[in-house]
Amino acid sequence: MNVYDFDGTIYDGDSSIDFFLFCAKRKPIIFLLVPRIVAVFALRLVRKADIETVKSAFFSFVRMIPDIDFFVSEFWKTHSKKIVGWYLAQRKSDDVVISASPEFLLEKIGDELGVRVIASRVCNKSGALLDKNCRGEEKVIRLHEEFGTDCTIENFYSDSESDIPLARLAQNAWLCKRGKITPWQI
């Protein structure tokens, strides 16, 4: 199997931020949450808040969206074009996308691409993180939960050094930076 990070790798940008802006444009009241979100991010910078707290604060905007599934569908109608061409050219049915972005946001695009998505479990009604953030070593844990510890990753692609734990498991690891794919020397 080939395994891919999502944001900055096969998606040009950060889907969580794009989704926030997409929703806020349609429901401007969401912008009222920005000071609280910024305050929680600041607490993270001084190590007074963990990433789960930050993520829950950020996604709290979903409480203001009456039909989140509709918004997700509408979002992907305009943002699926941000899936990068090199990925679409090599996509396979047994690909796995593993991401720190929320599952509720990525499941639809995963279905459209015909690939399995493993992502952070975020409540689509409250924005609360329901489990550990799917990042770093947690990606390995979640992959093993899904496919067993004996699964073989032929190729792994990511733009982030936080994905070194997954890269180490792959037969071939690839670093994706600004559209360039190079062998990842770990």
C-alpha angles and dihedrals in degrees: 000000000000117000125203136189110224116213113063090002113063093357116062100230136354112313094199093057091042090051092048091052092044091053095042091053089057096036106030091182085080089074087070087074094059096090091052092046091049091048092053091047088052090052088053091053091057091043095249095119131043125228091256091059091048093049092048090050092049095049093044085098089080088076087072094054111088096197108025094173090058091049091050091051092048091047093056091048088067102027105044086087086073091071101109121248097232089060094048089051094056102030116137131192093244094054117128123209113201119186147161088227116101121282092225089060099044102039094080095050089044089055091048091050092044094235136124115255125205112183145146113302105236123168107245091209102049105016091234117147105242097196139004116314108267096240137116114345090001088069089060091049092050093046091052091047089055102039107015129252093279096062115127122226108202096182131009123192127192143146095211135082087211085075095064091111090061093039090057090058094053127093086220126019123196129196115213115203123166093336095313119117116203134167109273111235104206 
